[in-house]
Amino acid sequence: MHTPVRTCIGCRTTAPAPNLIRVALIQAEPPRAVFDEARNLPGRGAWLHRTPECLAQALSKNALARAFRTRVNAAELVITA
């Protein structure tokens, strides 16, 4: 069976999609990023490893804004180890 492979926007390594968490963009003012555990929210998604390090790297590199092609409020995104 084929398993989709995605790239983590934090560390930029590839991994099977089940090993990553999808981040979706909620169209609000300002747009905000949320974890999409069910992987069913509409629109473009970004993928992260489930580690605080990858989230920190993504935030420091402004990777969410680049992935969603807009400014993003990521204040609600927290991964606990």
C-alpha positions in Angstrom: 0.0 0.0 0.0 1.3 3.5 -0.9 1.9 5.9 2.0 2.1 9.6 1.0 5.3 11.4 1.8 5.3 15.0 3.0 8.1 17.6 3.9 8.3 19.1 7.4 8.3 22.9 7.1 10.5 23.1 10.2 13.4 20.8 9.5 12.8 20.3 5.8 13.1 16.5 5.9 10.6 14.2 4.3 8.5 11.6 6.3 5.4 9.5 5.8 2.3 11.7 6.3 1.1 9.7 9.3 4.2 10.7 11.2 3.5 14.4 10.6 0.8 16.8 11.8 -1.1 19.0 9.3 -1.4 22.7 9.9 -4.3 24.5 8.3 -5.1 28.1 7.8 -8.3 29.5 9.3 -9.6 32.5 7.3 -10.1 35.0 10.1 -8.8 38.5 10.7 -5.9 38.0 11.0 -5.6 34.5 9.4 -4.5 32.0 12.0 -2.9 28.6 11.8 -4.4 25.6 13.7 -3.4 22.0 13.9 -5.7 19.9 11.7 -5.7 16.5 13.6 -8.5 15.1 11.4 -6.8 16.4 8.2 -10.1 17.5 6.8 -10.0 21.3 7.0 -10.2 23.0 3.6 -7.4 24.7 1.8 -3.7 24.5 1.6 -1.9 22.6 4.4 1.5 22.6 5.8 3.2 19.7 7.6 5.3 19.5 10.8 6.9 16.8 12.8 5.2 16.5 16.2 8.2 18.0 18.0 8.6 21.4 19.7 12.0 21.8 17.8 10.4 21.6 14.4 7.7 24.1 15.4 10.3 26.5 16.7 12.3 26.2 13.5 9.2 26.8 11.4 8.3 29.9 13.4 11.9 31.3 13.3 12.2 30.8 9.6 8.7 32.3 8.9 7.9 29.0 7.2 4.1 29.1 7.9 3.7 32.5 6.2 5.7 31.2 3.2 3.7 28.0 3.0 0.3 29.8 3.2 1.5 32.7 1.1 0.1 35.2 3.7 0.7 36.6 7.2 -0.2 34.0 9.8 -1.0 34.3 13.5 0.6 31.1 15.0 0.2 32.1 18.6 -2.1 29.1 19.3 0.3 26.5 18.0 2.0 24.6 20.8 3.5 21.2 20.8 4.4 19.6 24.1 7.0 16.9 24.3 
